[in-house]
Amino acid sequence: MYTLPKFIEERPNRRTGLLFRLMADLQRIAVSRQIAIVLMNQMSTRIGLSTGAVVGALGDGWAHRCNIRLLLSAPRNVDAERVAALLKSNSSPETVGRFRICQDGIRDIL
């Protein structure tokens, strides 16, 4: 995996296929072990005719492959309240939760 960026740089036409195989492998592991696997996708701006839209940097194909999509806030102050917005799920409605990251771990804010 340490050579993945170089591999993709040298073979840009194989990037999408490689990412899809990686996602399929991770989904298989998650189901077989009954665990959650959290992946991060940097957000970027897609410039359109009149406005820019915030989209995942790995593209639409990657975004459609995910079963659950969370948007996590990243406040400047690390001790500040954070927000997790459930944007996509096949089993739950869209919702928002508040939490804080502290020395004891991740804690709900009621």
N, C-alpha and C positions, 0 to 999 in steps of 0.2 A: 504493500500500500504506500510505502514511502516514495515509490517511483511513479505513482499514479499521475501526478501533475505533469511530469515529463512525458509519460506515455501518451496522455491526452494531447499535449502540445505537439508531439510528433505525428499524431494520427487523429486530427480533429474530426474526420468523417466517421470515426468509430466511437466517438464520445457518447452519443445517445444510446446506442446498443449496449455499451458497457454500463452506463448508469441504470438502464432497465434491468439488466441481469443482476446487478448489485441489489437493486430494490427487490427483485423477486427472491433472491437469496435471503435477504433480511426479513421479508414477510414470511417465508417458510420457517425460519428460525423462531420468529415471534409466535407463530401458531403452534409449532411443535413443542416449544418450551413454556408456552403460556406467559410470555413476558412482553412488556412494552419496549419498543425500540424508538428512541427519540433521535430524529435527524434534524439538522438545521440547514436552511436554505437562505442564503443572503438575499435581501430584498434590493431591487434596483428599480429605476424608473424607465418605463417604456414610453418613448415619446410618440404621440399620435399626431393627427392633423391639427387638433385644437388644444388638447391637454395631454398631460403625462399620467400614466397609470402606474401604481406601485405593483410590481410583479416579482415572483421568485426568479432569481438569477439562473436557475437550472432549466427554466422554460416550462411551457404548458404541459408537455408530455409527462414530466416529472410530477408536476402539481396534480394531474389527474390520476396518477398512480397511487397517491397517498389515500389511506382510508379515513384518517382523522387529521384535521388541520387546526393547529393552535397558533394564535398570534400572541407572542409574549412581549410585554413592554420591557424596556431596558432604561430605567431612570438613571440620571447622572449620579445621584447619591445612592450608593450601593445599599444603604440601610432603608431606603424609601419603600413605600408600598408599591407593589407591582400588580399588573393586571394580566390575566390569561383569558383570551377570548376564543371560544370554540366557534370556528368559522365553518367547519365541514365535518360531518359525522353521519354514518349510515344508521346510527342507533340512538342519537340524542339530538334535541333541538339546539339551535344556536343559543349560547349563554355566555356570561362573563363571570369570572371569579377573581377575587382579590387575594393576594398572598404576600408574604415577606420572607426573604432569605436571611436567616440569622445563624449564629454559631451552633444552635441545636438542630439546624436543618431547615426545611421548608415548612412554613406554618400558615394556616388559613387566617384570614382576617374576617372576623364576623361582623 
